[in-house]
């Protein structure tokens, strides 16, 4: 009996030892050793669990044979057997697929599995550590189907964003911006938002995603969601400090012929000038006089005055950027507040940006059914505009011109032509030109759950924007003195805009077994008003008061005052239905009925529908044994969106005042300047979208591909009218097409304990085509220089736009070529030669042809992130292949006009008996020859650049003994625009204008003429969390 009792006792002790509950504690961190709050820690197979606190700590009861499961949104779930461990520390790894699992869409969110739309999502980790003022500057190459191009490198200047190409000709091609649910419009100034306040950026691209925004969705929508407190964490607040200092320097300096080479070139050119020639000493020379007769000092290297104007106006720039945020939660509320200061001194002297932003985001759970919240953003900045023309420096401010004359005054004339010309150094030192902007975005919501699964939500918001631009040109500016302008010139511009939006939505969400249904319905009303003034005066007696009191301008004939007012209203009804069965089959229907005040009665309202489907093939039973594929979805959508590219009062006749003689008496009158455009309606874009999403090997490889085709019809185009009837009117005629492919690849290349390597690749193509221009076969949209006529056109059957120029064949190298081209007396050996298509001996527009388009064959970016213990390296390349760019400076600089700068390529010019095989024209070819815009102006726009590289070190605060002060501490170095591979002659091929041309700014692209240059920058920063 005793033996049996002993055996039973030992058995009980054994069972107890197995099932005994021990206290297990530990800390959960991410790959950078930063603590993760709110991680779910459960005993696998039970309902027992806890969450980590602010510092990532947890305590849980578990036995030695239990398995603890650690899960967190955006990270791979990890399981650990307890065993004999009393302390378990876990480092969770990011799940590339799950990071984008929840996607923000119009008026809500969607699980990526049930998403039928084409949406690109960019998270805050991509935006961090970037020394830029605007978020658009950080989006280049990050999203498939989104082409982001910087117009110039000036502080605070934005980028041109094209989502799946240009959808309109005269209308708007910029995307709609929506900030925290508030529709801010297509012209929203992104300087108003601190980039470190942004949680995510979603880019909506296809019809099912865009139709919910109706008339404003044709060019895509960008949703900006700012940071909030995390509901999963309750406790003391977290304070974060991000601070960096950046040094900037001129990147890709443009080469201009130096002083001595410039003089030598013009001396040589004098031999070919058909008429009296003037040397640099002012002496009249007969035709063909050689260099030996010119003043001796010009043959002495170093004696020619040489000014490097680019060096004179540029400098090392600096950026100081600091933001402080506090975030946290109570039991019923979460909050996020921040303040930021950004100060940039540009690489062109006198330019800069100084900005302060304040943000407060608050969400409150009032009752179990009632929630409310507030989003408030205040920004104020001063932007110092560029005081000088960088394009003029590149094209016409000569290297042989001195900054000061012999008396120490600024020079103000071109030394060759004698014409008045701005002095760039004087501009920087004497001119004033700055903008003052204050912006407030306020948006409050109230959400009430009427019954289970049915919620009603009201958003009420307003955006207020105050702008003032001050300009002053003192009387001491050389061009004002030489032009006999007495005193200074002052100008003041003001604008106040107010945007009020009210939206109410009803949401119903319910699961019925394998069926899931989501229904959204809503009403929106928006009113946008803007009013401004523009006033100027001249003749200020001194430069003390300047623009602060324009009434002191002593010349009343120069007083100019203008005012303006603009109002738009929109009302809308919209809805969306999403049905899914067993997570396999998904259907989404979307529609919006918009009404706009800009159209006449009968055309004010229109309805924009769309539909999309998706099939999650990986959920099918026949995929259960296919272990390699864990995500496999195909989707398709089709629908319509609109564009209201019409001025607010476009239907009204426009009259201009003037004076006419009546009965030999001058009397006031008015003349019809432009008749109203009547019976206009929306531009409508129809879009088809097909997509494929695949995840392989537990999402170590994630691939997405998409194809789209969108056609815009009823384009709003101007039709010219006879002069007696006014200028021109808008009509709904014409159509354009865009189609292309998009690819996204995410890979986890290496995933070891201490070392990880991830890659993200985006590649996009877009091909545009003009389908119809009404009664026209083409429209000229851009002409550069005084010679050659149009250089860019919209042409039926061609991309939008195309360069339309003569074909440059090189130089005449044989007298027979001149005879064959019927160019005797007009051209000489070494002169430029063009293809005479109709062989009439004259080069004109009849000989022009299409010579390329600014649209690239494909563009994209590749990001590689490497992590070794506490050290991480993030490298991002951005590039574009194919497409052309029109060098507007070539027209003047390579033909050697005497009052223009000279392209260094002329050093390899045609010279008789020296270099007779060169295709660079001989000196002096611009004097009397017709040199049309030609393929000589057109260059390859392809480039590859190292856009950003960031090296970050996460200091192990616990090991360093500073964990009582810091929750995390990171130091980083970021380089931006570090390297460029390009054949473009005029600096950076990406810095080009999208706004040149009259009336076609949104499609007139690809023209480079010496814009404010890009900078290479190096930043050193620190991120602290308390």
PyMOL commands that set and color helices and strands:
alter all, ss='L'
color gray80, all
select helices_A, chain A and resi 2-19+98-100+112-114+124-127+135-138+190-192+195-197+207-216+259-272+291-293+296-299+309-313+390-395+424-430+478-482+546-548+550-552+556-558+617-619+621-623+723-725+815-820+845-847+890-893+904-908+935-937
alter helices_A, ss='H'
color red, helices_A
select strands_A, chain A and resi 22-29+40-43+49-51+57-62+67-71+78-81+90-91+102-105+108-111+119-123+146-150+159-163+176-179+182-185+198-204+221-226+238-250+277-278+284-285+317-329+333-345+352-365+370-384+432-451+454-473+488-512+515-540+560-581+585-596+605-616+629-643+654-662+665-674+683-696+701-713+716-720+728-732+735-751+755-764+767-772+778-782+792-795+802-805+808-811+832-834+849-850+858-868+871-881+884-887+938-940+943-954+968-981+1007-1008+1015-1025
alter strands_A, ss='S'
color yellow, strands_A
deselect
rebuild
show_as cartoon
